[in-house]
């Protein structure tokens, strides 16, 4: 998976060119690049930009992680091959057979391998495997944050850099140069790498002022140009620092990174010794300082403490915070003071804080105790406090914070004397990861535990069950049937009932998703009987969701809705993921049945519960919000949709969640002309692997934008990219979204044919025929997809109608009456589905055909379409409908219709019947009929006489003959 870059790449064109050139992409060769730079300078943004230049290229991505405790040897390569194994298991099986030394880096294979692999065999296997992959397809291998790399990883990279990248392989590594001091483990390795001729080193220096100003304006939209210039100057070329200073510019811009700490400490140096001592204690406590804890740890008389605090406040070091505490004026000030402490001084102060918090828990939180205990080296206290902190965060609705605490505790537990203590922590951490939307992290935690020989049979079954649950929330291809089968086989007669019900539930889900509905129903019924017998509320809700989906699949959505409403009504605990899942499925059933009002209300209720539970950024929380936006968009409630999508004031919203909601709102923004295709894709494409819906919605909007702009080639290329991506992540064969995408593109091809050169029309028609065939195959003979919804049927008929429109534009003998019938069906289907915007677009197509036939009904159809476009503020559509309807009315005593007047104007320009047909989007035969009617109404025998007669009657505009 490509690296994620939250910060958009600004500038760096030269560096990007050097990296791409060194990777050998242009000539199909191989190359190695090492990118260095200070923290925040833009390394990850550059890597992300390079990767996304060629989305079709296979990418293996691994990270070195700077965490407490020792890291796993070869960690980034384990991550790479684990991800590859998940996506392409058969390929990895072949690689392991051909290169057995790879086994330790593939968690699934390593679990049964010998305990002591031979290092030389492993590194040779990695090089051989990469060469093998390079021969199959171009490959980019990325290792990020090498300054945190373990020794084994550094040695392996040295081998790869020394030998040079095999053909077809690009090796790209990054490191933080400001972290690498003389004694840093990477320093000696860098000296070796610098002498390697096959390795290109790219150092990211400061950004130019113009680029910095661009970053500052984006980060601080309301800043004056003077402030922008000052912040850019003080950021000294650092992109991250520019963003931080811009965000704080309302306070004061601060200073540059080189002298900021010194200037901050100068402020502290103005205090007397006693006040400086109190400030040092406060800095160790944290940016926010409770008075009671400060008083306990500082150990000075109350009167002296008050005087010290007054001085610190007057010198703008501390500021009062409420009635019982203080905070540092800026976080960087607290960091500068803490960094200035001697190590022993810092250790003693952390120990004093931990002792105080242990003696009196009211002085702080479990998270505070965990932090101080960890900093003072008290592993046992830190472990206990981290678990308590995670539990507290989870109870308060903070799954992301809970995950951080659980992972800290897990690291401490694994480094202790009881290696088996990590099982419960792994499950807690995985649950927190799922709750915070970090499903990939949950799977990594569970897989890491499964890769060891520590779990008992029942523990392993529990881990497999958790992995199957997490896998269902991702786009990753995981064999959940195999996972749940193994888990069931591990359950003995003494297995806890809750565990058995959980495994059966996941098994029923996997069977349902695999299309084995009868077996899924039997398994779900068995699990439900146990859950009812033992009053397992969460499991009953999960099972009700499964049974409801099965009822819907069997053609009984009413029963599905009744089951889900019953499960939601029976919920008595605090809301969690199981409840959100049931509520989300209930809303989705309404949506699939075309009941937009019920669906929107249900999605909004679910979103309210997610917010109440602190699970707004969970997978179900984010998808619920995106689906609420989607539903409001489809039903024509566009202002409401944009209010739901507005996240400008929301702090802490994950970047993938932003992309998900923005993709849902893309239809409105595109229809109103508020976004360009490239900007839309740049913001959403990096997150397509997170959720295929993001690809569908942003892709559909971008295709419309490109087609509207007449960029046919770019539109066709994007269509191929989106469809190929969806087929890849959603399995072999067709996907339902192809019908909608094909209809959109075919419609724009029909418009493009009208003004295209003769030699170009055949190619456009061929593309339209191909798209129509692919769309027809989605629900055609042999399709494994379920029957189309009402929306799917509307797009299906529209795809056929757009193809006929292409043929009509190419001058084929297409019966206008057939076209009218097709487009009336499209209008009726979109009206029936309750989608006014698409209904208005279909009316525009219908009016075009009616106008061509001289049917006066076109006027009313156009009026209806315009009214809808105007009410939605869909400016581009309203403009195009205006052009369509701006034809002359019937002309004077001759009785010429509006269409005939148009044909007459083209006759005056010397156009043939074929040219008239193409200009007016009608067939040559229809143009010929119009010409005959004109001759008859004007009482003339030839085209030339018709023009002369019309000019004499004043029926032609002054420029008609030009």
Secondary structure as the mmCIF struct_conf table of DSSP 4:
data_model
#
loop_
_struct_conf.conf_type_id
_struct_conf.id
_struct_conf.beg_label_comp_id
_struct_conf.beg_label_asym_id
_struct_conf.beg_label_seq_id
_struct_conf.end_label_comp_id
_struct_conf.end_label_asym_id
_struct_conf.end_label_seq_id
HELX_LH_PP_P HELX_LH_PP_P1 UNK A 2 UNK A 4
BEND BEND1 UNK A 6 UNK A 7
HELX_LH_PP_P HELX_LH_PP_P2 UNK A 8 UNK A 9
BEND BEND2 UNK A 11 UNK A 11
HELX_RH_AL_P HELX_RH_AL_P1 UNK A 13 UNK A 23
TURN_TY1_P TURN_TY1_P1 UNK A 24 UNK A 28
STRN STRN1 UNK A 31 UNK A 37
TURN_TY1_P TURN_TY1_P2 UNK A 39 UNK A 40
BEND BEND3 UNK A 41 UNK A 42
HELX_RH_AL_P HELX_RH_AL_P2 UNK A 43 UNK A 52
TURN_TY1_P TURN_TY1_P3 UNK A 53 UNK A 56
BEND BEND4 UNK A 57 UNK A 57
STRN STRN2 UNK A 58 UNK A 63
BEND BEND5 UNK A 68 UNK A 69
HELX_LH_PP_P HELX_LH_PP_P3 UNK A 70 UNK A 72
TURN_TY1_P TURN_TY1_P4 UNK A 73 UNK A 74
HELX_RH_AL_P HELX_RH_AL_P3 UNK A 75 UNK A 87
HELX_RH_AL_P HELX_RH_AL_P4 UNK A 89 UNK A 98
HELX_RH_3T_P HELX_RH_3T_P1 UNK A 100 UNK A 105
BEND BEND6 UNK A 106 UNK A 106
HELX_RH_AL_P HELX_RH_AL_P5 UNK A 107 UNK A 110
TURN_TY1_P TURN_TY1_P5 UNK A 111 UNK A 112
BEND BEND7 UNK A 113 UNK A 113
BEND BEND8 UNK A 115 UNK A 116
HELX_RH_AL_P HELX_RH_AL_P6 UNK A 119 UNK A 136
BEND BEND9 UNK A 137 UNK A 137
STRN STRN3 UNK A 139 UNK A 144
HELX_RH_3T_P HELX_RH_3T_P2 UNK A 146 UNK A 148
HELX_RH_AL_P HELX_RH_AL_P7 UNK A 151 UNK A 163
HELX_LH_PP_P HELX_LH_PP_P4 UNK A 165 UNK A 166
TURN_TY1_P TURN_TY1_P6 UNK A 167 UNK A 168
STRN STRN4 UNK A 169 UNK A 176
HELX_RH_3T_P HELX_RH_3T_P3 UNK A 177 UNK A 179
TURN_TY1_P TURN_TY1_P7 UNK A 182 UNK A 183
BEND BEND10 UNK A 184 UNK A 184
HELX_RH_AL_P HELX_RH_AL_P8 UNK A 185 UNK A 193
TURN_TY1_P TURN_TY1_P8 UNK A 194 UNK A 195
TURN_TY1_P TURN_TY1_P9 UNK A 197 UNK A 198
STRN STRN5 UNK A 199 UNK A 203
HELX_LH_PP_P HELX_LH_PP_P5 UNK A 206 UNK A 208
HELX_RH_AL_P HELX_RH_AL_P9 UNK A 209 UNK A 219
TURN_TY1_P TURN_TY1_P10 UNK A 221 UNK A 222
HELX_RH_AL_P HELX_RH_AL_P10 UNK A 225 UNK A 235
TURN_TY1_P TURN_TY1_P11 UNK A 236 UNK A 237
HELX_RH_AL_P HELX_RH_AL_P11 UNK A 239 UNK A 247
TURN_TY1_P TURN_TY1_P12 UNK A 248 UNK A 251
TURN_TY1_P TURN_TY1_P13 UNK A 257 UNK A 259
HELX_RH_AL_P HELX_RH_AL_P12 UNK A 260 UNK A 269
TURN_TY1_P TURN_TY1_P14 UNK A 270 UNK A 270
BEND BEND11 UNK A 271 UNK A 271
HELX_RH_AL_P HELX_RH_AL_P13 UNK A 273 UNK A 285
BEND BEND12 UNK A 287 UNK A 287
STRN STRN6 UNK A 288 UNK A 290
HELX_RH_AL_P HELX_RH_AL_P14 UNK A 291 UNK A 298
HELX_RH_AL_P HELX_RH_AL_P15 UNK A 302 UNK A 314
TURN_TY1_P TURN_TY1_P15 UNK A 315 UNK A 316
BEND BEND13 UNK A 317 UNK A 317
STRN STRN7 UNK A 318 UNK A 321
TURN_TY1_P TURN_TY1_P16 UNK A 322 UNK A 324
STRN STRN8 UNK A 325 UNK A 328
BEND BEND14 UNK A 329 UNK A 330
HELX_RH_AL_P HELX_RH_AL_P16 UNK A 331 UNK A 339
TURN_TY1_P TURN_TY1_P17 UNK A 340 UNK A 340
BEND BEND15 UNK A 341 UNK A 341
HELX_RH_AL_P HELX_RH_AL_P17 UNK A 343 UNK A 359
HELX_RH_3T_P HELX_RH_3T_P4 UNK A 361 UNK A 363
BEND BEND16 UNK A 364 UNK A 364
HELX_RH_AL_P HELX_RH_AL_P18 UNK A 366 UNK A 375
TURN_TY1_P TURN_TY1_P18 UNK A 376 UNK A 377
HELX_RH_AL_P HELX_RH_AL_P19 UNK A 379 UNK A 395
TURN_TY1_P TURN_TY1_P19 UNK A 396 UNK A 397
HELX_RH_AL_P HELX_RH_AL_P20 UNK A 399 UNK A 414
TURN_TY1_P TURN_TY1_P20 UNK A 415 UNK A 415
BEND BEND17 UNK A 416 UNK A 417
HELX_RH_3T_P HELX_RH_3T_P5 UNK A 419 UNK A 421
HELX_RH_AL_P HELX_RH_AL_P21 UNK A 422 UNK A 435
TURN_TY1_P TURN_TY1_P21 UNK A 436 UNK A 437
HELX_RH_AL_P HELX_RH_AL_P22 UNK A 439 UNK A 450
TURN_TY1_P TURN_TY1_P22 UNK A 451 UNK A 451
BEND BEND18 UNK A 452 UNK A 453
BEND BEND19 UNK A 455 UNK A 455
HELX_RH_AL_P HELX_RH_AL_P23 UNK A 457 UNK A 472
TURN_TY1_P TURN_TY1_P23 UNK A 473 UNK A 473
BEND BEND20 UNK A 474 UNK A 475
HELX_RH_AL_P HELX_RH_AL_P24 UNK A 480 UNK A 490
TURN_TY1_P TURN_TY1_P24 UNK A 493 UNK A 494
HELX_RH_AL_P HELX_RH_AL_P25 UNK A 497 UNK A 513
TURN_TY1_P TURN_TY1_P25 UNK A 514 UNK A 515
HELX_RH_AL_P HELX_RH_AL_P26 UNK A 517 UNK A 533
TURN_TY1_P TURN_TY1_P26 UNK A 534 UNK A 535
HELX_RH_AL_P HELX_RH_AL_P27 UNK A 537 UNK A 553
TURN_TY1_P TURN_TY1_P27 UNK A 554 UNK A 555
HELX_RH_AL_P HELX_RH_AL_P28 UNK A 557 UNK A 569
TURN_TY1_P TURN_TY1_P28 UNK A 570 UNK A 570
BEND BEND21 UNK A 573 UNK A 573
HELX_RH_AL_P HELX_RH_AL_P29 UNK A 577 UNK A 592
TURN_TY1_P TURN_TY1_P29 UNK A 593 UNK A 594
HELX_RH_AL_P HELX_RH_AL_P30 UNK A 596 UNK A 612
TURN_TY1_P TURN_TY1_P30 UNK A 613 UNK A 614
TURN_TY1_P TURN_TY1_P31 UNK A 616 UNK A 617
BEND BEND22 UNK A 618 UNK A 618
HELX_RH_AL_P HELX_RH_AL_P31 UNK A 619 UNK A 634
TURN_TY1_P TURN_TY1_P32 UNK A 635 UNK A 636
HELX_RH_AL_P HELX_RH_AL_P32 UNK A 638 UNK A 645
TURN_TY1_P TURN_TY1_P33 UNK A 648 UNK A 649
TURN_TY1_P TURN_TY1_P34 UNK A 651 UNK A 652
HELX_RH_AL_P HELX_RH_AL_P33 UNK A 655 UNK A 671
TURN_TY1_P TURN_TY1_P35 UNK A 672 UNK A 673
BEND BEND23 UNK A 675 UNK A 675
HELX_RH_AL_P HELX_RH_AL_P34 UNK A 677 UNK A 684
HELX_RH_3T_P HELX_RH_3T_P6 UNK A 685 UNK A 690
HELX_RH_AL_P HELX_RH_AL_P35 UNK A 692 UNK A 708
TURN_TY1_P TURN_TY1_P36 UNK A 709 UNK A 710
HELX_RH_AL_P HELX_RH_AL_P36 UNK A 712 UNK A 730
BEND BEND24 UNK A 732 UNK A 733
TURN_TY1_P TURN_TY1_P37 UNK A 736 UNK A 736
HELX_RH_AL_P HELX_RH_AL_P37 UNK A 737 UNK A 755
BEND BEND25 UNK A 756 UNK A 756
HELX_RH_AL_P HELX_RH_AL_P38 UNK A 758 UNK A 778
TURN_TY1_P TURN_TY1_P38 UNK A 779 UNK A 779
BEND BEND26 UNK A 780 UNK A 780
TURN_TY1_P TURN_TY1_P39 UNK A 781 UNK A 782
BEND BEND27 UNK A 785 UNK A 785
HELX_LH_PP_P HELX_LH_PP_P6 UNK A 786 UNK A 788
HELX_RH_AL_P HELX_RH_AL_P39 UNK A 790 UNK A 809
TURN_TY1_P TURN_TY1_P40 UNK A 810 UNK A 811
HELX_RH_AL_P HELX_RH_AL_P40 UNK A 816 UNK A 833
TURN_TY1_P TURN_TY1_P41 UNK A 834 UNK A 834
HELX_RH_AL_P HELX_RH_AL_P41 UNK A 836 UNK A 852
TURN_TY1_P TURN_TY1_P42 UNK A 853 UNK A 854
TURN_TY1_P TURN_TY1_P43 UNK A 856 UNK A 856
HELX_RH_AL_P HELX_RH_AL_P42 UNK A 857 UNK A 872
TURN_TY1_P TURN_TY1_P44 UNK A 873 UNK A 873
HELX_RH_AL_P HELX_RH_AL_P43 UNK A 875 UNK A 884
TURN_TY1_P TURN_TY1_P45 UNK A 885 UNK A 885
STRN STRN9 UNK A 891 UNK A 891
HELX_RH_3T_P HELX_RH_3T_P7 UNK A 892 UNK A 894
TURN_TY1_P TURN_TY1_P46 UNK A 895 UNK A 895
STRN STRN10 UNK A 896 UNK A 896
HELX_RH_AL_P HELX_RH_AL_P44 UNK A 898 UNK A 908
TURN_TY1_P TURN_TY1_P47 UNK A 909 UNK A 910
HELX_RH_AL_P HELX_RH_AL_P45 UNK A 913 UNK A 920
TURN_TY1_P TURN_TY1_P48 UNK A 921 UNK A 921
HELX_RH_AL_P HELX_RH_AL_P46 UNK A 924 UNK A 938
TURN_TY1_P TURN_TY1_P49 UNK A 939 UNK A 939
BEND BEND28 UNK A 941 UNK A 942
HELX_RH_AL_P HELX_RH_AL_P47 UNK A 943 UNK A 952
TURN_TY1_P TURN_TY1_P50 UNK A 953 UNK A 954
BEND BEND29 UNK A 956 UNK A 956
TURN_TY1_P TURN_TY1_P51 UNK A 958 UNK A 961
#
